Amino acid sequence: MTPYPSGLILAGRRVVVVGGGHVAQRRIPALLAAGADVTVVSPHVTPAIEGLAGAGEITWLARGFEATDLDEAWYVVAATQRPQVNEAVSAAAEERRIFCVRSDDALVATAWTPAVGREAGLTVAVLGNRDPRRSAAVRDAIVAELRDGSLIARHERDRIAGVTLVGGGPGDPSLVTVAGRKALMEADVVVADRLAPRELLSELPADVELVDVAKLPRGSAASQEAINSLIVARALEGKSVVRFKGGDSFVFGRGYEEVLACRAAGVPVTVVPGLTSPVTVPGLAGIPVTHRGVAHEFTVISGHLPPGHPDSLTNWSAVAGLAGTLVLLMAVENAPAIADALVAGGREPSTPVAVICDGSMPTQRTVLATLGTLTTRLTEESVRPPAIIVVGEVVRVAFPESF
């Protein structure tokens, strides 16, 4: 599970802690510091909790839990040593649409307690996926760097005006490089493609200008010219600009056109390569693009133009004569014509084919076919872009039972 982090404003709001042991004792001070109106439900409590109740800082109900204890509550902590009680608390909270922390089983909870630290006017909260020691260690490291000044805000750093081309990888935000993420977080302006990992854009600081390429003037040439003009203009204003793309900027990404535009304008430009989808997506699907004794080479081809198109730069007859793996990008629409051209050029109709849809994303799936059945299989499986098509015996290696 991936939690959605949020800062709760609990001042003056009712929070219920079920359980009176040491776990509850650790949770209550932070809730009180946040100004929460804390009610503890437990037949027995530690001396520290009893002292808080005696001082009037909390309300203590010295009995077992009842579902109505959660009425009017905003937040609940189930912290007893009895799983059945925690489950009853969780169920009652779910019925009332109240977020509930479970001390015994975070996987069935609806909220997790982060490791929290405060320094220099900042609150640092770290969630370590049920690894509290790691969360605490990361929190402590961040707080220490804030304290000694080695970790400073983006706007306090010395920034260099220019353009950085960042390849975002195949789509999964975890597959972006460390250098790519760093460039994004330090940018003044981010110009993003549709296929760039969108989750990373939600992490940008609020003052970053985000430009969606899809909203620029239509037409491929016009859009590219508009992008070139935009990144150059922002860099000449003294800003740090990131041009953010899916995959790698130099693999069918028109990235070098942007490099040339920057150089012509005297704008510094750097490149942060991205994991390129022709290799990574087949790999994620379990397909090697090369394999000893099967394929000694692989060829990456753009399929946005069909064989025979006057603007096509691909010699499909020569491609058909290759023995290695073919990886086709942007080829879903023209796949039937490409399959026909490969068969006409000498490839066997029984040649295995894999179509990998939504590579690296939660919806990733693989459709298997042959060159002879590819057209039918695309229709049967309602294949839509984005998809990568792998042609060759490496597909049989990955899926021997299917061919």
C-alpha positions, 0 to 999 in steps of 0.5 A: 500500500502507498499511503497518501501523506496529509497534515491533520489539524486536530486542534479542538477536535475529538480524538479517541485512543483505545488502550491504556498501555505504553503504545497509547502513552507514546501516542498521546503527547503528540496528539495533545501537542497538536491541540486535540481533545483526547479521550482514552478508553481502557479499563486500565492505564499506565501511571503516566496516562492516569496522571494526564487524566488527573490533570484534566489534560485528557478524558479517561473512560475506565471501561471496555470499548463501545462503538459509540465511543467514536461518535463525533471523533475525527481520528482514532488510535486502536492501541490495545494488546487484544487484536479482537478489540482493535478489530472492533475499533477499526470496524466502528471507525470504518462505519463512521468514516473515521481514519483509524491507526492500528498498533497491531496490524498496519496493513488493515489500518486506514492511517499510519503514524509517521516518525515526526520531527520539528526543526527550523519551522518545519515538521518532518514526517516519515512513513517507512512502510511498517519499518519504524526504525528506518522511519526514525533514522531517516527523520533524525537524519533530515532533522540533523541536516536542517539543524546544521544547515546542510539541507536548505530550501530550493529557493535558498540555493545558488541556481544556474540558469539553463535547460536540463533534458530529463528522461523520466523512464517508462512511466513508473515514477520509481524508475526515474533516475536519482539525477532526474528527480534531483533536477526536477526538485531544483527547477524553476520551470518544468515543461512536461510531456504526456508520457512523463511520470505524472506522479512526480509532477505532484511532488514539485514545489508550489512555486514551480511553473509547470507547462503541459506540452499538450496545451501548446499549439497543435501540430507536431512541428508547431508544438516542437517549435513552441517548446524550443521557444519556451525553454529558451525564453525561460532560460534567458530569463535566468531560470532553471528549466527542466524539459521532462519526457517519458523514456529517454530524450534521445530515443524518438524523443526529439530531444536533440532538436531542443539541444540544438535550439538551446545551443543556437541561443547560447543557453547552457543545456545538459542531459540526464538520460532516462531508462529507455522503454525499448529495453526496460518494458520488455525486461519488466514483462520478462522478455530479454531483447537478446539471449545467448544462442537466440538473438545477438542483436536487437533493432529499435524502430519507430512504427508511427509511419507504415511501410511504403509511406513516402516519409518513412526512413526504414528499409523494411525489406532489410529489417525483415532479413534480420535474424535478431529481435525487433522492438517497435515503438508507436506501432499499434496503429500500423502493426498489421501493415508492418507484420505484412511487410516483415512476412513479405520480406522473409520472416515466418508468419509463425514468428512470435510477437509480444505486445506489452501495453502500459509498460511499467504501470499497474495496468501493464499486460502482455498480449501474445501473437505471431506475425500471422495472427497479430492483426486478429489478436490486436482486435481481440484484446482491444489493444490501444497505445501506449504499447511496445511490440517485440518481434522475435524468438526471444518471445518464445524464450520468455513464453515457451508454453505459448508457442 
